């Protein structure tokens, strides 16, 4: 019952989304980014805020690309040179990080470099950005495990305790497809395809719900078991994990053009929509609901909205764009920091890692980024994504 009702309500909300409303939201987001840019300087914001303010730090986390991605979005929208200049200055920091292999023993290379070098190359044609994409793709390629046919998510390569992939990896694979497109070297896309196929057969369950992580036997590569890292339990549905599937599958299928399109995709979206509460913004894990509430994760809805707009292009889900519009409107109407003095985020009420007490009921960089990306997608239908 929730599924059909939530679909209808989101489609009805979509009628409130006008070009003027979108432009007003984007202008506010860009002004917020510009203010933050003055405070952050050549440094980067932390992954999540504390009391609505981001800590200022170096380029040392998996989330830094979201900040640079917002700078690129702001530049594309305004054409102000200050955004271009700062994004390219960020690019120098990302180059040093590659050269020093600094905090890169993980799979989140796509989150870092699709939104920095990838965006920069698509927007400016800068050849240094192009080379950075290829250098970053090599780092990601080096994490591929032949035994099991997947890209290892975390830790030192080959660590038997970290012989696993995670659902988030779907958003890192476009970097490899892009590397093949700009270089002609098929090694990148071949590894991306193998990892994608493995993931679709493991971390996504037969009922179209998702594990956060999935382990393999390090000796044989045989799939072992699913578990969580940031969800409520090993058997629960982590909301952001489900949204990564809503976005990641159409992103990768835009390169792969599988025939037929993955048959479980519509059901994956249905699971997400079915678990939305009364205000249509998910709790951080689907173990929770309005009768048994916890903290919301607005970032999961922003991610899902971008995913449905990708799905619309591939005709992969009925009324996908209208549903996405409704999601964006609900976030813009009730979940932004627009009228919260001193708050540096774009989206309020996100969750980073609930079990670790990190970023609970706070803005986070990916929520901010995907909210602005969703607005830009709707306001400029011809916008070329960075993934």
ABEGO torsion letter per residue (X at the ends): XAAAAAAAAAAAAAAABBAAAAAAAAAAAAAAAAAAAAAAEABBBBABBBGGBBBBBBBABAAAAAAAAAAAAAAAAAGBAAAAAAAAAAAAAAAAAAAAGBGABBAAAAAAAAABAAAAAAAAGBAAAAAAAAAAAAAAAAABBABGGBBBABEBBGBAAABBBBAAAAAAAAAAAAAAAAAGBAAAAAAAAAAAAAAAAAABBAAGBBBABBBBBAAAGBBABBBBAABABAABBBAAAAAAAAAAAAAAAAAAGBOBBBAAAAAAAAAAAAABBAAGBBBABAABBAABBBBBBAAAAAAAAAAAAAAAAAGABBGAAAAAAAAAAAAAAAABAAABBGBABABBGBBBBAAAGBGBGBBBAAAAAAAAAAAAAAABAABBBAX
